[in-house]
Amino acid sequence: MKLRVAATAVGAVAAALLAVAPANAQAKPHPYDHQDPAKSGCWNSAKVVRTANIKSRVETVGTIKLWWSFKCKTNWVEIRSSSSATGTISVYAADKRYDQFRFKAGNKGRHWGNMVEANNMCAYGTVSLQWNGGRGGQNASGSTTKACG
């Protein structure tokens, strides 16, 4: 009888631990997630895998590029637009991880976001921006198609 009670207690503790621990609890975060691709050196082993236009309601106002680093196994987004533009750059991995980066006017209109690891999965990028406070329709957006790798 004592043996059966002990076995039941051990089984209940194990089941409780499994129920509390998330499925990916043992997975370590990728060391390059949410890091700057230029500062990390990942940019040195990267190529553009998707390019699209950033468009307002009236015209094309820039480009958005999805980058892939084969060394770091990461994606990130770079944009080129008006140097007076401000906005948000986002990169999304297929497993629902993402990074958003807010940029300010300047840098001659060239901005890039942080990285997200996306080895053996699809990723895409988006941007939304505005200039002159967004008045009079002075805002635009763009999105790359998914790249899978």
Secondary structure as UniProt FT lines:
FT   HELIX           2..20
FT   TURN            23..26
FT   TURN            31..34
FT   HELIX           37..40
FT   HELIX           42..45
FT   STRAND          46..55
FT   STRAND          60..69
FT   TURN            70..73
FT   STRAND          74..80
FT   TURN            83..84
FT   STRAND          86..93
FT   TURN            94..95
FT   STRAND          98..103
FT   HELIX           107..109
FT   STRAND          110..112
FT   STRAND          116..117
FT   TURN            119..120
FT   STRAND          122..130
FT   HELIX           132..137
FT   STRAND          139..143
FT   STRAND          147..148
//
